[in-house]
Amino acid sequence: MSAQPARRVMVIKLGGFVEFVLAFGAFSAVRRHHTNAYIILLTTPPFAELARKSGWFDEVWDDGEPPWARVGKVAKLIRRLRRARVDRVYDFDNGARTARYHFWMRDFWGNKAEWSRSSPGFLNLIRGPEKVREHYVEQMVSQLAAAGIDELPTPDLSWLTKDFGGRYGLQDGFVLLAPGRIEDGDAGCWPVARFAELARRVAIEGRRPVVIGTRSEERTNQLIAAASPDAMDLTGKTTLFDVAALARRASVAVGNHSGIMHLIAAVGCPSVVLTSPAADAGRYGPRGRYVVMVRKENLAQLPVTEVAAALRLG
């Protein structure tokens, strides 16, 4: 890529909370490399608040994935991209959609931005990129190296916990339980009854179980919290920033493989992630200072003793 410093840079990261969290290091690397550039993130509404508070971007566009059927919104995005006048684009989606964005911003439209992609080739407009089997983070490391960014630093995530959390009256050392959505008979999820048994064991060991999740998980999380009189149920009561703050103070966290476990692991909380082959942890496993992946073909067959051992309770 050009040796000339870029004055305006665009980063593209659209859907997928897991991938968005895994891209934190890449976002930080781009910001560090382009210290004086004006950096725009093209993303979607669920990630806009996180992105704006991160300090990695000067501007956040959250209209990056309009439905193709909404012709007016698509046309508006095309106009916006053509007028962006950026010098370089880092495409961390690398899909057929963003290949079209590349086409719309090509030289013959008057925009000479250099593009960084992991899936080269104009044929991405016709067929999706070839499947990449390396971990998503390693894919971004290779992509950034090709663009002249040789270091992917551990990102400073203090902004995630600043001015958030701490209002629950909890003493440090509690255990976070993040079951996620559990469907009956789903081999890819550890069952509610096992989480309930684990909550009891956590309390017996002298640590307080704290259950977190969204409103859609309220019914199952109530059953888990009810298994221990010492449990605190914060289901539906936490923002992502609260979860990050809680994770910083927890002794350990455990949950089915989900986006929230990625966030918990990313801020440095020791994390036990329960996963099955269907979750493709080799490609999208969480990264953090201390992460234990407990794998089972059918998680319903995973005994509590094994999870407790991973939590160093057994």
C-alpha positions as semicolon CSV with decimal commas, in nm:
position;residue;x (nm);y (nm);z (nm)
1;M;0,000;0,000;0,000
2;S;0,100;0,361;-0,042
3;A;0,373;0,497;0,184
4;Q;0,191;0,828;0,201
5;P;0,013;0,882;0,536
6;A;-0,363;0,848;0,507
7;R;-0,558;1,151;0,620
8;R;-0,901;0,989;0,612
9;V;-0,951;0,620;0,691
10;M;-1,260;0,400;0,690
11;V;-1,295;0,078;0,890
12;I;-1,579;-0,161;0,800
13;K;-1,722;-0,403;1,054
14;L;-2,088;-0,489;1,017
15;G;-2,296;-0,763;1,185
16;G;-2,199;-1,023;1,443
17;F;-2,129;-0,934;1,806
18;V;-1,868;-1,212;1,841
19;E;-1,672;-1,082;1,543
20;F;-1,706;-0,722;1,661
21;V;-1,549;-0,805;1,999
22;L;-1,275;-1,011;1,832
23;A;-1,197;-0,707;1,615
24;F;-1,116;-0,483;1,916
25;G;-0,743;-0,546;1,871
26;A;-0,759;-0,464;1,500
27;F;-0,952;-0,142;1,570
28;S;-0,688;-0,042;1,824
29;A;-0,407;-0,125;1,582
30;V;-0,558;0,092;1,307
31;R;-0,599;0,382;1,549
32;R;-0,239;0,349;1,670
33;H;-0,103;0,326;1,316
34;H;-0,304;0,622;1,188
35;T;-0,254;0,848;1,488
36;N;-0,334;1,171;1,309
37;A;-0,593;1,043;1,062
38;Y;-0,967;1,100;1,076
39;I;-1,111;0,749;1,114
40;I;-1,469;0,654;1,024
41;L;-1,628;0,324;1,127
42;L;-1,900;0,182;0,903
43;T;-2,108;-0,053;1,117
44;T;-2,464;-0,131;1,229
45;P;-2,682;0,015;1,510
46;P;-2,614;-0,253;1,778
47;F;-2,245;-0,159;1,787
48;A;-2,267;0,219;1,750
49;E;-2,259;0,306;2,121
50;L;-1,965;0,076;2,190
51;A;-1,775;0,220;1,896
52;R;-1,838;0,583;1,992
53;K;-1,719;0,531;2,349
54;S;-1,410;0,336;2,249
55;G;-1,206;0,636;2,134
56;W;-1,083;0,444;1,830
57;F;-1,300;0,633;1,582
58;D;-1,367;0,998;1,507
59;E;-1,701;0,923;1,345
60;V;-1,937;0,623;1,347
61;W;-2,180;0,548;1,065
62;D;-2,438;0,291;1,174
63;D;-2,617;0,258;0,840
64;G;-2,372;0,006;0,696
65;E;-2,605;-0,287;0,628
66;P;-2,936;-0,172;0,477
67;P;-3,161;-0,450;0,342
68;W;-3,115;-0,483;-0,033
69;A;-3,492;-0,450;-0,075
70;R;-3,480;-0,101;0,079
71;V;-3,364;0,061;-0,242
72;G;-3,377;0,414;-0,104
73;K;-3,155;0,331;0,193
74;V;-2,911;0,142;-0,028
75;A;-2,892;0,438;-0,268
76;K;-2,831;0,673;0,024
77;L;-2,542;0,457;0,146
78;I;-2,393;0,441;-0,205
79;R;-2,395;0,822;-0,223
80;R;-2,240;0,846;0,122
81;L;-1,963;0,602;0,037
82;R;-1,880;0,778;-0,289
83;R;-1,855;1,111;-0,109
84;A;-1,647;0,976;0,178
85;R;-1,319;1,066;0,007
86;V;-1,116;0,836;0,228
87;D;-0,758;0,742;0,147
88;R;-0,770;0,389;0,287
89;V;-1,036;0,132;0,381
90;Y;-0,988;-0,160;0,619
91;D;-1,261;-0,413;0,541
92;F;-1,287;-0,657;0,833
93;D;-1,604;-0,818;0,696
94;N;-1,449;-0,941;0,372
95;G;-1,780;-1,059;0,234
96;A;-1,982;-1,025;-0,085
97;R;-2,169;-0,721;0,055
98;T;-1,855;-0,522;0,128
99;A;-1,709;-0,628;-0,207
100;R;-1,999;-0,436;-0,360
101;Y;-1,909;-0,137;-0,145
102;H;-1,558;-0,164;-0,290
103;F;-1,708;-0,152;-0,639
104;W;-1,914;0,155;-0,558
105;M;-1,604;0,335;-0,430
106;R;-1,370;0,239;-0,716
107;D;-1,157;0,489;-0,908
108;F;-1,405;0,544;-1,190
109;W;-1,646;0,692;-0,934
110;G;-1,376;0,941;-0,836
111;N;-1,262;0,775;-0,513
112;K;-0,905;0,642;-0,506
113;A;-0,911;0,475;-0,164
114;E;-0,674;0,181;-0,109
115;W;-0,858;-0,126;0,019
116;S;-0,739;-0,382;0,269
117;R;-0,927;-0,714;0,241
118;S;-0,857;-1,070;0,344
119;S;-1,044;-1,211;0,044
120;P;-0,888;-1,059;-0,268
121;G;-1,048;-1,060;-0,607
122;F;-1,323;-0,880;-0,790
123;L;-1,507;-1,213;-0,826
124;N;-1,633;-1,166;-0,471
125;L;-1,909;-0,965;-0,636
126;I;-2,033;-1,286;-0,796
127;R;-1,945;-1,550;-0,537
128;G;-1,874;-1,525;-0,168
129;P;-1,514;-1,531;-0,046
130;E;-1,352;-1,868;0,001
131;K;-1,392;-2,005;0,351
132;V;-1,103;-1,911;0,576
133;R;-1,031;-2,169;0,844
134;E;-0,777;-1,983;1,057
135;H;-0,902;-1,801;1,364
136;Y;-1,071;-1,470;1,284
137;V;-0,809;-1,278;1,486
138;E;-0,523;-1,443;1,297
139;Q;-0,697;-1,356;0,972
140;M;-0,701;-0,990;1,074
141;V;-0,335;-1,010;1,183
142;S;-0,240;-1,128;0,833
143;Q;-0,462;-0,868;0,669
144;L;-0,312;-0,583;0,870
145;A;0,044;-0,706;0,811
146;A;-0,019;-0,694;0,436
147;A;-0,134;-0,334;0,484
148;G;0,182;-0,241;0,673
149;I;0,056;-0,278;1,031
150;D;0,283;-0,534;1,193
151;E;0,161;-0,523;1,552
152;L;-0,178;-0,614;1,695
153;P;-0,162;-0,479;2,050
154;T;-0,371;-0,593;2,342
155;P;-0,638;-0,321;2,333
156;D;-0,699;-0,090;2,626
157;L;-1,060;-0,162;2,725
158;S;-1,075;0,064;3,030
159;W;-1,338;0,269;2,845
160;L;-1,576;-0,027;2,875
161;T;-1,581;-0,013;3,253
162;K;-1,530;0,357;3,319
163;D;-1,828;0,512;3,504
164;F;-2,028;0,187;3,477
165;G;-2,116;-0,092;3,717
166;G;-2,048;-0,104;4,089
167;R;-2,406;-0,033;4,186
168;Y;-2,508;-0,385;4,282
169;G;-2,348;-0,401;4,627
170;L;-2,136;-0,702;4,534
171;Q;-1,810;-0,794;4,699
172;D;-1,526;-0,883;4,464
173;G;-1,472;-1,252;4,396
174;F;-1,820;-1,355;4,283
175;V;-1,876;-1,599;3,997
176;L;-2,054;-1,478;3,683
177;L;-2,294;-1,724;3,521
178;A;-2,385;-1,631;3,164
179;P;-2,591;-1,924;3,031
180;G;-2,720;-1,745;2,722
181;R;-3,023;-1,870;2,534
182;I;-3,086;-2,235;2,620
183;E;-3,326;-2,436;2,409
184;D;-3,458;-2,770;2,530
185;G;-3,274;-3,055;2,362
186;D;-3,008;-2,831;2,208
187;A;-2,682;-3,029;2,209
188;G;-2,490;-2,702;2,171
189;C;-2,601;-2,565;2,511
190;W;-2,530;-2,678;2,865
191;P;-2,871;-2,747;3,023
192;V;-3,045;-2,527;3,281
193;A;-3,038;-2,804;3,544
194;R;-2,658;-2,827;3,519
195;F;-2,617;-2,451;3,559
196;A;-2,848;-2,467;3,863
197;E;-2,636;-2,742;4,016
198;L;-2,322;-2,541;3,946
199;A;-2,477;-2,235;4,115
200;R;-2,534;-2,445;4,429
201;R;-2,174;-2,570;4,421
202;V;-2,040;-2,217;4,377
203;A;-2,230;-2,102;4,687
204;I;-2,109;-2,403;4,890
205;E;-1,752;-2,310;4,797
206;G;-1,813;-1,965;4,949
207;R;-1,850;-1,758;4,633
208;R;-2,164;-1,580;4,526
209;P;-2,320;-1,686;4,193
210;V;-2,435;-1,388;3,985
211;V;-2,657;-1,471;3,686
212;I;-2,664;-1,234;3,387
213;G;-2,848;-1,232;3,055
214;T;-3,111;-1,057;2,848
215;R;-3,486;-1,038;2,905
216;S;-3,537;-1,320;2,658
217;E;-3,340;-1,548;2,894
218;E;-3,532;-1,446;3,206
219;R;-3,732;-1,767;3,255
220;T;-3,435;-2,004;3,244
221;N;-3,210;-1,771;3,443
222;Q;-3,469;-1,750;3,720
223;L;-3,456;-2,129;3,753
224;I;-3,078;-2,116;3,782
225;A;-3,077;-1,837;4,041
226;A;-3,350;-2,009;4,244
227;A;-3,122;-2,308;4,298
228;S;-2,908;-2,110;4,544
229;P;-3,036;-1,867;4,811
230;D;-2,710;-1,673;4,777
231;A;-2,748;-1,615;4,403
232;M;-2,810;-1,271;4,256
233;D;-3,015;-1,257;3,936
234;L;-2,929;-0,954;3,720
235;T;-3,103;-1,080;3,408
236;G;-3,228;-0,789;3,200
237;K;-3,075;-0,536;3,441
238;T;-2,731;-0,486;3,287
239;T;-2,593;-0,300;2,989
240;L;-2,287;-0,426;2,803
241;F;-2,085;-0,174;3,003
242;D;-2,224;-0,312;3,330
243;V;-2,132;-0,665;3,222
244;A;-1,776;-0,552;3,147
245;A;-1,751;-0,382;3,486
246;L;-1,885;-0,692;3,662
247;A;-1,640;-0,911;3,470
248;R;-1,349;-0,699;3,592
249;R;-1,451;-0,771;3,952
250;A;-1,553;-1,136;3,917
251;S;-1,319;-1,419;4,015
252;V;-1,430;-1,625;3,714
253;A;-1,713;-1,650;3,461
254;V;-1,878;-1,949;3,295
255;G;-2,127;-1,970;3,012
256;N;-2,225;-2,128;2,686
257;H;-2,031;-2,000;2,384
258;S;-2,189;-1,662;2,313
259;G;-2,109;-1,301;2,236
260;I;-2,135;-1,198;2,599
261;M;-1,871;-1,454;2,699
262;H;-1,643;-1,300;2,437
263;L;-1,687;-0,960;2,599
264;I;-1,626;-1,102;2,948
265;A;-1,309;-1,277;2,832
266;A;-1,187;-0,969;2,643
267;V;-1,176;-0,752;2,957
268;G;-0,952;-1,008;3,129
269;C;-1,194;-1,209;3,340
270;P;-1,090;-1,577;3,373
271;S;-1,353;-1,750;3,162
272;V;-1,479;-2,105;3,115
273;V;-1,661;-2,130;2,782
274;L;-1,877;-2,435;2,713
275;T;-1,889;-2,522;2,346
276;S;-1,973;-2,790;2,091
277;P;-1,830;-2,842;1,742
278;A;-2,129;-2,655;1,596
279;A;-2,001;-2,331;1,752
280;D;-1,681;-2,341;1,540
281;A;-1,464;-2,230;1,831
282;G;-1,151;-2,289;1,624
283;R;-1,259;-2,003;1,402
284;Y;-1,449;-1,783;1,647
285;G;-1,332;-1,885;1,994
286;P;-1,299;-1,606;2,253
287;R;-0,964;-1,448;2,326
288;G;-0,854;-1,326;2,665
289;R;-0,589;-1,349;2,933
290;Y;-0,726;-1,676;3,071
291;V;-0,984;-1,869;2,872
292;V;-1,064;-2,238;2,911
293;M;-1,271;-2,398;2,636
294;V;-1,464;-2,704;2,755
295;R;-1,573;-2,894;2,444
296;K;-1,829;-3,171;2,414
297;E;-2,009;-3,315;2,113
298;N;-2,329;-3,302;2,316
299;L;-2,314;-3,052;2,601
300;A;-2,608;-3,222;2,772
301;Q;-2,360;-3,498;2,855
302;L;-2,108;-3,262;3,016
303;P;-2,102;-3,332;3,393
304;V;-2,099;-3,052;3,650
305;T;-1,782;-3,195;3,804
306;E;-1,589;-3,125;3,483
307;V;-1,705;-2,764;3,468
308;A;-1,642;-2,721;3,840
309;A;-1,288;-2,850;3,790
310;A;-1,234;-2,593;3,515
311;L;-1,358;-2,329;3,760
312;R;-1,111;-2,474;4,014
313;L;-1,398;-2,564;4,240
314;G;-1,369;-2,939;4,215
